[in-house]
């Protein structure tokens, strides 16, 4: 029997693809529903995803699986940014027109005279300044970095960046400083989202024949006798084990783990997310599919609109927004859930997004694992742990099993073993 620990997208994928090969398997999930970060929750007819928002996969196999699962909307990837009272099209560096003349001059002159070395970049701060100059980096990108990643830019490596950050030339910066109509430079040409059921509906086809047991939290893995123990006093013998359990958690559940492996588990850093969600009594509160927030005094880093993703996510005549607040051991969040809700209400008034009378639903909940943090030499610690798990014949999948910055399609593909 092949046992799969977790019921997120990578685990559903693993079960589906094993089933195609005729390999019997069973999934054990600690929560009472499947989907992981692709899952959702509903309150009073308002549906909110758990941090995974839109699919922009170019992988034809993934697109085929998603298409077999549900009908979907196609959105243009047009996002916005909020900075000190200004709303700018994303990316900000290409769309400076709303800014004051002095702000434009500061950004553009520094960009044009940028002498930062683009070779031998040792950290993310150096990478940012090499692309955008000191002024934009220090006032925009580095501030956002601390909000989103919870570390200073200098404490991050550059191994995760890839094509996630657009690097404009001077002509593009100048054009965006004087014209509203600028080309879309997002790394995807279209974003897809299910018409009904939230993001997890993309997994319906793979989910059909999966055997999932819910409310099964792993408390111990006996790798010698090949037994998984759960917190409800049950256990399961396995022949092969696949897991999306986050790497730091193995320290608690594997007996007699060597001290050097435990130390590597302790060194791994990750962000957690406070999801602050609002439902509104009118359809036009949400203006943008999603937007980023640069201001340091606003805890949220970004915000999505479930109602723009799909009108099926809200009751008739309503709209919704979900703010994401990131925190970690390095940047703790010392607020209650209600304090976070109140904070986002007050700051949303400042941003002129909504008022008290618009709100008909509010919620705040915490996701322990949001993203892998790419601190310097993280890859060394990851390798130590993954090599150890490999000796125990534990195959890992997913963002936190592989401990990589995987998008949902990449997580799906990681489940094909």
C-alpha positions in Angstrom: 0.0 0.0 0.0 1.2 3.5 -0.9 0.3 6.0 1.8 0.1 9.7 0.9 0.2 12.3 3.7 -1.6 15.5 2.8 -4.5 16.3 0.5 -3.2 19.4 -1.3 -2.7 19.7 -5.1 0.6 17.7 -5.1 -1.0 14.9 -3.1 -4.1 14.7 -5.2 -1.8 14.6 -8.2 0.3 11.8 -6.7 -2.8 9.8 -6.0 -4.3 10.3 -9.4 -1.1 9.4 -11.3 -0.5 6.4 -9.1 -4.1 5.3 -9.8 -3.5 5.6 -13.6 -0.6 3.1 -13.1 -2.9 0.7 -11.2 -1.0 1.4 -7.9 -3.3 1.2 -4.8 -3.0 4.3 -2.6 -4.7 6.1 0.2 -4.5 9.8 1.3 -4.5 10.9 5.0 -5.4 14.6 5.6 -5.2 16.3 8.9 -8.0 18.8 8.2 -11.7 18.0 7.5 -11.5 19.0 3.8 -9.1 18.5 0.9 -7.2 21.1 -1.2 -4.5 22.5 1.1 -3.6 26.0 -0.1 -5.8 25.4 -3.1 -8.8 24.9 -0.8 -11.4 27.5 0.3 -13.9 28.4 2.9 -17.5 29.8 2.8 -19.2 32.2 5.2 -22.8 33.5 4.5 -22.6 32.8 0.8 -19.1 34.4 0.4 -16.3 32.0 -0.8 -12.6 32.8 -0.2 -9.6 30.8 -1.4 -6.7 30.0 0.9 -4.0 32.0 -0.7 -3.8 30.3 -4.1 -5.6 32.7 -6.5 -5.3 32.2 -10.3 -3.8 29.8 -12.7 -1.4 31.1 -15.4 0.2 27.8 -16.3 1.6 27.3 -19.8 2.0 23.6 -19.3 -0.4 21.9 -21.7 -0.8 18.8 -19.6 -1.8 20.8 -16.5 -4.1 23.0 -18.6 -5.7 19.8 -20.0 -6.3 18.4 -16.5 -7.8 21.7 -15.3 -10.0 21.9 -18.4 -11.4 18.4 -17.7 -12.3 19.5 -14.1 -14.4 22.6 -14.7 -15.3 25.6 -16.9 -13.3 28.7 -16.2 -13.0 32.4 -16.7 -10.0 34.0 -18.4 -8.8 37.2 -16.9 -6.3 39.7 -18.1 -3.4 39.9 -15.6 -3.9 43.6 -14.8 -3.0 44.5 -11.2 -2.5 47.7 -9.3 -0.3 49.1 -6.6 -1.1 51.4 -3.6 1.6 53.8 -2.4 1.1 56.8 -0.2 -2.3 57.7 -1.5 -1.5 56.9 -5.2 -2.9 54.1 -7.2 -0.6 52.8 -10.0 -0.9 50.1 -12.5 1.5 47.2 -11.9 4.4 47.0 -12.1 5.0 50.4 -10.4 8.4 51.0 -12.1 6.7 51.1 -15.5 3.7 53.2 -14.5 4.8 56.3 -12.7 2.3 58.7 -14.3 0.1 59.3 -11.2 3.1 60.4 -9.1 4.1 64.0 -8.4 6.8 65.6 -10.6 9.3 65.4 -7.8 8.7 61.7 -7.2 9.1 61.0 -10.9 12.3 62.9 -11.1 13.7 61.1 -8.1 12.9 57.7 -9.5 13.8 58.3 -13.1 17.1 60.3 -12.6 18.3 57.6 -10.2 17.3 54.9 -12.6 19.1 56.6 -15.5 22.3 57.2 -13.5 22.3 53.8 -11.9 25.9 52.7 -11.4 25.2 49.6 -9.3 27.1 46.5 -10.5 24.9 43.9 -12.2 27.5 41.2 -11.8 28.3 39.0 -8.8 25.1 39.9 -7.0 25.3 38.4 -3.5 21.8 39.2 -2.1 18.4 40.5 -3.1 19.1 44.1 -2.1 22.0 44.2 -4.5 19.8 42.6 -7.2 17.1 45.2 -6.7 19.4 48.2 -6.8 21.2 46.8 -9.9 17.8 46.7 -11.7 16.0 49.8 -10.4 18.5 52.1 -8.8 18.8 53.0 -5.1 15.8 55.4 -4.8 13.0 53.1 -6.2 14.5 50.1 -4.4 14.7 51.8 -1.0 11.3 53.4 -1.1 9.3 50.7 -2.9 10.8 47.3 -3.5 12.8 46.9 -0.3 9.8 48.1 1.8 7.5 45.6 0.1 10.2 42.8 0.5 10.1 43.3 4.3 6.3 43.1 4.3 6.0 40.1 2.1 9.1 38.0 3.0 9.5 39.4 6.6 13.2 39.7 6.1 15.4 42.6 4.9 16.3 42.3 1.2 20.0 41.9 2.1 19.1 38.8 4.1 17.5 37.1 1.0 19.3 35.2 -1.8 18.3 35.7 -5.4 17.7 32.1 -6.3 13.9 32.5 -6.2 13.5 35.6 -8.4 13.4 34.1 -11.9 11.0 36.1 -14.1 8.8 37.2 -11.2 10.2 40.8 -11.2 10.1 42.8 -14.4 13.3 44.7 -15.4 12.4 47.7 -17.6 14.6 49.8 -19.8 14.8 53.6 -19.6 12.3 54.1 -22.5 9.7 52.0 -20.7 10.1 53.9 -17.5 9.9 57.3 -19.3 6.8 56.2 -21.3 5.0 55.0 -18.2 5.8 58.4 -16.5 3.8 60.3 -19.1 1.2 57.9 -20.5 -1.6 55.9 -18.8 -1.7 53.4 -21.6 1.3 51.1 -21.1 1.8 47.5 -22.3 1.2 44.6 -20.0 4.6 43.3 -18.8 3.3 40.6 -16.4 5.0 37.3 -16.7 1.7 35.6 -17.8 -0.6 36.6 -20.7 -3.8 35.4 -19.1 -5.1 34.2 -15.7 -7.7 31.4 -15.4 -10.2 30.8 -12.6 -13.1 28.3 -12.2 -16.6 29.6 -12.9 -17.9 27.7 -9.9 -16.5 26.3 -6.6 -13.3 28.3 -6.2 -9.8 27.4 -7.2 -10.0 23.9 -6.0 -12.5 23.1 -8.7 -9.4 22.9 -11.0 -8.6 19.6 -9.2 -12.0 18.0 -9.5 -11.0 15.6 -12.3 -8.0 14.3 -10.4 -9.9 14.2 -7.1 -12.7 11.9 -8.4 -11.2 8.5 -7.5 -9.0 9.5 -4.6 -9.5 7.7 -1.4 -9.1 10.4 1.3 -9.4 9.9 5.1 -9.9 13.2 6.9 -9.0 14.5 10.4 -5.9 12.3 10.4 -3.0 14.3 11.9 0.3 12.5 11.8 2.0 12.4 15.2 4.7 9.8 14.4 6.3 8.0 11.5 8.0 4.7 12.4 10.3 4.4 9.4 11.8 1.1 10.6 8.5 -0.8 10.8 6.8 1.4 8.2 3.9 2.6 10.3 2.3 6.0 10.4 0.6 6.9 13.7 -2.3 9.5 13.9 -3.6 11.6 16.8 -6.9 9.6 16.9 -5.0 6.5 18.2 -5.1 4.8 14.8 -2.2 3.8 12.6 -1.5 2.7 9.0 1.1 0.3 7.7 2.7 1.4 4.4 4.9 -0.1 1.7 5.7 3.3 0.2 5.3 6.8 1.7 4.7 10.1 -0.1 4.3 13.3 1.8 3.7 17.0 1.4 4.3 17.6 5.2 6.4 20.8 5.6 10.0 19.8 6.2 10.3 21.5 9.7 7.5 19.2 11.0 9.6 16.0 10.6 11.6 17.0 13.7 8.4 16.3 15.7 7.3 13.1 14.0 10.4 11.0 13.2 11.9 9.1 16.1 15.7 9.2 16.7 16.3 11.9 14.1 20.1 12.8 14.1 20.9 16.2 15.7 22.3 17.7 12.5 19.0 17.0 10.7 17.1 18.6 13.6 19.3 21.6 13.5 18.7 22.0 9.7 14.9 21.7 10.4 15.2 24.5 13.0 17.1 26.8 10.6 14.4 26.6 7.9 12.4 29.9 7.7 8.9 30.3 6.3 6.1 32.9 6.3 2.7 32.5 7.8 -0.4 34.3 6.5 -3.2 36.1 8.2 -6.1 36.1 5.7 -8.5 39.1 6.4 -11.6 38.7 4.4 -14.6 41.0 3.8 -17.9 40.6 2.1 -19.8 43.7 0.9 -23.5 44.5 0.3 -22.9 46.1 -3.1 -21.2 44.8 -6.2 -18.8 47.6 -7.0 -16.5 47.8 -3.9 -13.8 45.7 -5.5 -12.1 47.7 -8.4 -9.1 45.5 -9.2 -8.5 41.8 -9.6 -5.6 42.2 -7.2 -3.3 44.9 -5.9 -0.1 45.3 -3.9 0.3 47.7 -0.9 3.6 49.4 -0.3 2.9 51.5 2.8 4.7 50.3 5.9 1.9 51.4 8.2 -0.6 49.0 6.4 0.0 45.5 7.5 -1.3 43.8 4.4 1.0 43.2 1.5 -1.5 42.4 -1.1 -5.3 42.0 -1.7 -7.4 39.9 -4.1 -11.0 40.1 -5.1 -12.8 36.8 -5.0 -15.9 38.4 -6.6 -14.0 39.6 -9.6 -12.3 36.2 -10.0 -15.8 34.7 -10.2 -19.2 36.1 -9.4 -20.1 32.7 -8.0 -17.9 33.5 -5.0 -20.4 36.0 -3.6 -24.2 36.3 -3.1 -26.1 38.2 -5.8 -25.4 41.9 -5.8 -22.3 41.6 -3.5 -18.6 41.8 -3.8 -15.6 40.8 -1.7 -11.9 41.4 -0.9 -9.3 39.3 0.9 -6.1 40.9 2.3 -2.9 39.0 3.0 -0.7 39.8 6.0 2.6 38.0 6.2 4.5 37.2 9.4 7.2 34.8 10.7 9.3 34.1 13.7 11.6 36.9 12.4 8.7 39.3 12.1 5.9 38.2 14.6 2.4 39.3 14.4 1.3 40.5 17.8 -2.4 41.2 17.1 -5.6 39.3 17.7 -7.7 38.3 14.7 -10.3 41.0 15.6 -7.5 43.6 15.9 -6.3 42.6 12.4 -9.9 43.0 11.0 -10.2 46.4 12.7 -6.8 47.5 11.3 -7.8 46.6 7.7 -11.1 48.4 8.0 -9.4 51.6 9.2 -6.7 51.3 6.5 -9.2 50.5 3.8 -11.0 53.7 4.7 -7.7 55.6 4.3 -7.2 54.0 0.9 -10.9 54.9 0.1 -11.8 51.3 -0.8 -14.8 50.8 1.4 -16.6 52.1 4.5 -18.2 50.5 7.6 -21.7 50.5 6.1 -20.5 48.4 3.1 -19.4 45.4 5.3 -21.8 42.5 5.7 -19.2 39.8 6.5 -15.7 39.8 8.0 -13.3 37.1 8.9 -9.7 36.5 9.9 -7.8 33.2 10.0 -4.2 32.1 10.1 -2.4 29.8 7.7 0.8 28.5 9.4 2.7 27.9 6.1 2.5 30.6 3.4 5.8 30.6 1.6 9.4 29.3 1.8 11.9 32.0 2.8 15.1 32.0 0.7 17.6 33.1 3.3 21.3 32.6 2.5 22.3 29.0 2.3 18.8 27.8 2.7 19.4 25.3 -0.1 22.1 23.6 2.0 19.7 23.1 4.9 17.1 21.8 2.6 19.5 19.3 1.0 20.5 17.9 4.4 16.8 17.2 5.2 15.8 15.9 1.8 18.8 13.6 1.6 17.9 12.2 5.1 14.3 11.6 4.1 15.4 9.9 0.9 17.4 7.4 3.0 14.2 6.6 4.9 12.4 6.1 1.5 10.0 9.1 2.1 9.2 10.8 -1.2 8.3 14.4 -0.8 6.0 16.5 -3.0 4.6 20.0 -3.1 5.8 23.5 -2.0 6.6 22.5 1.5 7.6 18.9 0.9 10.1 20.0 -1.8 10.6 23.3 0.1 10.6 25.4 -3.1 8.7 28.4 -4.3 6.3 26.3 -6.4 3.3 27.7 -8.2 0.2 25.5 -8.2 1.0 23.9 -11.6 4.5 23.1 -10.5 3.2 21.6 -7.3 0.9 19.4 -9.4 3.8 18.2 -11.5 5.8 17.4 -8.4 3.2 14.8 -7.6 4.0 12.8 -10.7 6.4 10.2 -9.3 
